[in-house]
Amino acid sequence: MTETLSSPHARRIALAAQGFTRSRPASVTARHVHRVMDRLGVLQIDSVNVFARSHYLPLFSRLGSYDPTLLDRVFLSRTTHYVEYLAHEATFIPVADWPLWRFRMDDFRRKWADEDSWMSNNARTVQWVQDELRARGPLRPADLRDDAPRERGTWWDWDEAKLALEHLWRTGDVAVSGRRGFERTYALADQVIPDVIRSREISRDEAILELTRRAARSSGVATQSDLADYYRIRDRAAVARSITELVDAGELQPVQVRGWEHGGRPLRAWRHRDAVLPRKIETAAVLTPFDPVVWFRDRALRIFDLDYRIEIYVPAEKRRFGYYSLPVLVGDRIVARVDLKADRATSTLQVQSAWWEPQARPGDAEPVAAELALAAAWQGLERVSVSGWGDATAALHDSLRGAGAQVHRHVHARESAP
């Protein structure tokens, strides 16, 4: 018989699968970072740095305050543990997973094999970039720019060299060998990925089966669309075949979740055999928009009643919630969204806006305020400043003050807008 789950049960299963039932350690070490990665599978990278870059936040959400240089040492320096690839968007992945993505690399290679493709039309630049990496080892794009050939003619163009690196990275010929600051260094894949890993052969069907298995384990309970989106697998037929195989093997169990519907019909869903249903979730966490808990917007709406869109590209006067608002989790509910900015010059965490979500309850201001104070301390900021834009700002200001935080008021431009 198909098991039936309530919506709160599904939420708690999903959060447990993402590691939100573990207590935060007193001191975060590389072992804790690897444990989070084991649960997430990938860590999405984002360049927006208004508060903190996105890839730093999932660790903070699950582990609490930690030294950001720990992430830099584990992920951004040359490492045998992780490498970057398009495993969702641009993400960190275990280096051992490189062969799992050969099917995606091959898809790019086939796509660009046509004689009218960019790669074909810029073959000379592509070859020069590969030759430079082979001769000199890992290079920043700036290194290529500084040593570019200065011969006459029109073949050399700096934008083409950058595009060549990105194309070669997608086809797996080039790998990201690390970062300096936030700037990537590139190398030929055989200079980064150990031969024993690169030589592994994994077929497309085997890779999609394994990725569907991992997505199910990281999701706890999920629909087919959820499982396909986790690693952005567009071959839905292959995902469907993988689900059937995993059900036959006893790794997935069909379930029905009350309220998970489309067009008035229940959505088919599956629970991973190792998924646990905790009695309750006892945590509070500020989430990045690119956390796996909320990165698939359909799933976030279905599970948390969170109708979320990033407003970076929305004109300031038309934003509803702020430039880069972050969902806030309390227990098993998304209760608020806050638009945060780290003002380094004044050592202030600015809460530029704050809004309650439909699932908010009386008393949620205290744990949200505590997380904001922790976020400020994590970023080395001495005080918090709260604007008046948003229906949660007054309560958060009062809760921060009541908890003894250095808290001030500032005026957001939208407060005086009509």
N, C-alpha and C positions, 0 to 999 in steps of 0.2 A: 504494500500500500504506500502511496505517496504521503510523506510527512507534511503536515501543515504547520507553518510557523507564523506567529504574530509579527507585526512590523517591529515592535521593540526587540523581540528575540533576534530578528535578522540584523538589526543595528548592532546588538551586542556581539553577535557572532562575527560580523564584519570587523568591528573594532578590535576584538580579541585576536583575529587573524593578522591584524596590523600591529600588534604588540602593545596595545593600550591597557592590558591587564597587568603588565609587569611594573613593579615599583621602580621609581627612578633611583639610580645608584647615587651614593654619596660622592663618589669620585668617578668620573667617566674616563674609561681607558679605550685603547684600540679594540680590545675584545668586545666591548659594548657596541662599538661602531659596526664591527663585523656581524654581530648578532642582529642588529637592526637591518643590515643589508640582506642577511639571510631571509628575513621576513618579507622585505620589500622587493627584493630581486633587482631593482633598479633605483637610481636616484636621479631625478630629472634636474638638469642644469638650466639656470636662467640668469641673465645678465643684469636684470633690474636690481638696483642696489639702494633703494630709497630707505629701507629699514635694514634688511640683510638679504643677501642673495638667496634664492629659493632653495638651493641644495643644502644650505646650512640649517634650514628650519625643521625638516622632518626629524633630524637627530635631536634638536632642542625640544620638539613636541613630545618625543617619547622618552628622552633621557634627562631632560631638564638642562640646567646651565652646564656648559662645558667650554673648554678652551677651543675657539674656532681654529687655532693653528693645528689642533689634532686632526681635524678634517683635512687641512692642507697637507699634512704629512702623509695621511693615509691615501688620499685621492689625487692630489694635485702635483706632487713630486713624482719622479719616475718610480714606479712601484710594480711589484710583481702581483699585486692583489687585484687592481681594478684598471679598466681602460674605458675610453669613451666610445659609444656608438649610438645609432638611432634605434634604440630598443623600445622607445615610446616616442618622445621627441629626442633631443640630444640628452643622453643619460650616461651616468657611470654604470658599468656592468662588471661583474667578475671577469677577469681576463680569461679564465677557463671557459667562459661562455662564448668566446669568439666564434668557434665553429657553428654554434647554434644560429648565427646570423648570416651564414654564408648564403642561404637562400635569398635573403634580402639584398645582400651584396650582388648576387648573380642577377637579381631582378633589375637593379640599377645598371649593371653591365649590359644586359640585353637591351634595356631601354635606350642606352646611349651608343649602341653598336651601329645604328643607322648612319649612313654617310652624311646626312644632313644634320646630325646632332652637334651639340656644342663641343663634345669631346673630339669628334672627328674633324671639325672645322678649326680646332685649336690644338691639333696633335703635336705641333712643334713646341708649344709652350708646355704641354703636358709632359713631353719627353724631357725637356730641359729641367723641369721641376724634379722629376724622378732621378735624373742624372745627378743633380745637386745633392739630393738627399742620400743617394747611394755613395757619393764621394765624401760627403762631409758629415753624415750622421744627422741627428735631430736638429731641426732649425725652426726658428720663429719665422713667421711671414716677413717680419722686418729684416731678417738676415738675408732672405731672398731678394728683397727690394734693394738692399744696399749693394748687393753683388750682381745685380741684373746685368745682362749683356747690353752694351751701349752701341751696338752696331747700327748702321743706317738701315732704314726699312721700317715697315709698320708692324712687324710680327710681335714685338714686345709691348705688352701693356700690363701695368701692375694689377689692375682688376682681374685680368685673365689669369695671372699667376695665383691669385687668391682663390679664384674659382676652380682652378686646376687642383689645388690642395683639397678643396671641399669635395669635388667630384671623385678624386682618388680615395678620399676617406670613405665615401659612401660605397665605393666598389670594393673596399677592403685592401686595396693596394698600399694605402697609407694608413697609419694609425696615429692617434694623438699620444705622444710620449710623455706629456706632462703639461704643466702651465707655469708661467712666471707671472705672478700677480693673477690676472685673469686671462692673459694672452697665451694661447695654445702654442706648444711646440709640436712639430710634425716629424715623423720618420717613416721610412718604409716599414711595412708591417712586419717583415722578417727581422727588423732591428728592435721590435718591441714585443711581439708575440713569440713565446718560445716555440721552437720547431715541433716539439711533442704535442703542443696544442694546435698549431696551425695545420698539422698533418692529419688531424682527426677528420674523418668523413662522416657527416651527418646529413641524411637526405632531407629534402623539404618536408615530407610527411612526418618523419621522425622529429624534426625540429619543432614543427607546429604542435605535434602531440605533447612534447615536453614543455613547451611554452604554455599550452593550455592547462596542463597539469599544474605548473607553477602559478599561473594566474588564479586558478581555483584555490590553491592552498593559500595564496596571499589575500584572496577575497573572502574566504570562508563560505559565503553563500553568494550566488551570482547567476545572472541570466547569460544567455549566449552572447549578447551584445557586450555585457560587462567583461566577459572572458576575452572576447576579440579585441576590445579596446585596451586592455591592460598592456599589451605589447603591440598595439596598433596593427593587428593582423587583418588584412583586407580580404583574405580568402575565407569568406564565411563558410563555404562548403567544407573546407579543410578543418575549420574549427568545429563544425557540426559533427564531422566524422570522428574527430578526436574526443568530443564529449561522449559519443556513443561507445567508443572503445574504452574510455575511462569508467563509464557506467558498467559496462560488461565486466571490467576488471575489479569492480567494487570500490574504486577510488572516489567516484562521485555518486551521490544519491539524489534522485529526483525529489524536489520539494515544491510546495506551493506556499507563497508568502501572501498573507492577507494584505490587500491594498496594492500589490504589485500587479497592475493591470495595464492593458493598452486597448483602447477602443471597447472598453467594457468587458474584455476577456482577460482571464488570468494569464500572466506571463509564465512561461516555463522557466524553472530555476533549478539549480543543483547546489547541494551542500557537499563540501569536501569531507571525506571520512574522518580526517583529523581535526576538523573544526570543533571548537568547544563553545558551549553556551554558558558564559559566566552569569552568576546570579545578578551581578550589577557591575557597572564600570565606574570606578572611583578615580577620576582624573579630571584635570582641566588642561587645555592645550590650545595655544595659538597655532593655526595651521597655515601653511602656504597654499595658494590656489593650485599648486602643482603637487600636492601630497596625493598619493594614490587613494586616500580615503575620499577625496572630493574631485579628483582631476577629470573624471568622466561626468559631465554635467547632468546627463540623464540619470545616472545612478545617484548622484548627490541629491537630486530632486526627489527621486523615488524613496531613498532611504531616510534622508534627513529633512525633507521638505525645504531644501536649500536651493533657491532659484538664483544661481550665481553666474555672473558674467564679469570678466575683467574690463575695467573702464579706462585703461591706459590710453586707448586711442579714441575715447569719447571726448568731445570738447568739454572743457572744465565746467562751463555753465550748464551742461546737460547731464553731468554725472549725478547719479542717484545716491551713491554710497561713498564715492571717493576714488582717487587715482588707482590705488592698489590695495583694496580692502582685503583683510585676512579673516577667514572664518574662525570662530572660537568654539571649542568643544568643552562642554561641562557634562560629566557623566557620559551618557550615550546620546546626548542631544547637541546639535549645533545651535547655540543660544544667541550668538551675536556675530557681527562682523565689525572689524576695526581697521581704519586706515592709518597706518603707522609710518612715521618718518623719524630717522635718527638725525638729529641736528648736532653734529659733532662739535661745531664751533662753540655751542653753549652747553654741551654735555647733557642734552635733553632729549628724551623720547617724546615726540609730539604725537598725541592721539588726535589726528586731524578730523576724524569723524568716528562715531560709534553708533551702532543701530542694533536694536533687539530683533531677533528672529521669532517666527511664530511659536517655536517650541520653548521659548524662554519662560522661566518661572520666577516668582518672587524669591529673592535670596541669591540669584545668579550673579549679581553685581560683585559680591565679595570674592568668589573664586576667579572671576574674570579680572578684577582689579589685581589680585595676587599674581596672576600670570603676567599682567602688564608690568608690574613692579619687577618680577623676575626677568622679564625680557629686557627691561632697561639695564638691570645689573649685568645680565649676560653680555650685552653690547658695551659694557663699560660706561654707561650713562648715569649721571648722578641724580637726575630729577625727571619728573614726568610733567608734561603740560597737556591739558585737555581743552579742546575747543568746545563750542556750544552747538556744533552742527551734528545733529543726530539725536534720536530719542533716548539713547543710552548714556549720553555724555554726563548728565548731571549725576546720575546714580554712580557712575564709575569714578567721577571726581570725588564724590563724598566718601566712597568706599576706600579709595586710595588715601585720602586724608585721614580717615578713621584708622587705617592700618599703619599710620605713621610715616608714609612715604612723603618725600619732598614733591609736592604737587602744586601746580600753578594753573592758571587759566590763560588761554590765548584766544583770539578772535579769528575764525576762519572767514575767508572772503565770502563764502556762501551764506553765512549767517545774516548778512544784510541784503542778500539777493531777494528779489520779489518772488 
